[in-house]
């Protein structure tokens, strides 16, 4: 039986419906069947390799097929593969919970588990609403988010996001959130600092809180980087202002650290750069180093206590569950990942990698079709524009797709967000590999913007 790319692609297209894809594209855009991975590289069945510049949708921290994490999973599978978490517990989840409480900002003392990031967001939304109900304030049931925020694609998470492309077909299925202006520094006036712009934009959030706080359960934000909308970045002062305002107006603060947690932004968690503790913190993606789905919601003890009651008050209980909640295999993958973060002093090491990334992207700052190069730790984004500084290309021209295809031909897996090319590589990438990424990205942008 043939095992080349073409044969696997044909078999795939006969039975698989892929996410975030218009499947008709694959009549002319070849699927890339992946045979195996090693470190930052992915390999196809024809023997070609690709530098995984986006960590396979932001989940991979320490490279593909990382032996330490794989070994922990294999050993755990021989002991206990799964047990329900209702009425039972196990060693990996206890140890993981203790470590997450220790690593996250002070005051986040309880952990509730789910299996994917969207589910973690659902948990935080439901828990916030239910908390206020238990406290005798059932009218606090609405949510606020930022313009261009993204929090997942299950119905609750989708409803409080603000990317029309993903939600426009489903508007009748959910309650819309209130939308506050984004502090995205790309929108700042010439000469205006990111901090000054964040302060100016916060006035919109302040106005919403002042007007609607009696009806609001929580504000939910992606801290520092609005990832799915094009790696939009903003100054930490916004989070400081938001934390103070949420306390002032008695509204919960939920931070969605699903994409930016575990060292992506230069600190272990993005909200640390503002020196704040939220009421809820949602984690997933890099939590298991890219091996298995697992999500966690960290929350404050007073919220937990609001649900703690005699069984005769069953309506106070948080009756939310997933069959694979707290799966032991995923928990040991997370423990191994946290071990690697600690042992390799990854925050310090990533600062050097971030400098390599900045240097590799520096030549693109003067490119006639690059409006901005922005960076937050190990996340770097390059905004392609028709004319500088901010005239976009029509989305129908699919310039980002041209970058993707060029990258595949030159050993780099780039998957732009529209016209935004970004790098979010695994933490094992070398200076030489980042230099390759810079070279190929520059060539790809030249190719994609050639009229």
ABEGO torsion letter per residue (X at the ends): XBABAAAAAAAAAAABBBBGBBAAAAAABBBBBBABBBEABBBBAAGBBBBBAAGGGGABAAEBGBAAAAAAAAAAAAABABBBABGBBBAAAAAAAAAAAAABBBGBABBBBBABAAAAAAAAAAAAAAAAAAAGBAABABBBBBBGBBAEABAAAAAABABAAAAAAAAAABBBBBBBBBABAAABBBGBBAAAAAAAAAAAAAAAAAAAAAABABBBBBBGBBAAAGGBBBBAAAAAAAAAAAAAAGBBBBBBAAAABGGAAGBABAAAAAGBBBABBBBBGAAAGGABBBBBBBBBAAAAAAABBBAABAAABBBBBBAABGBAAAAAAAAAAAAAAAAAGAAAAAAAAAAAAAAAAAAAAABAABABBBBBEABBBBBBBABOAABBBBAAAGAAAAAAAAAAAAGBBBBBBEABBBBBBBAABBAAAAAAAAAAAAAAAAAAABX
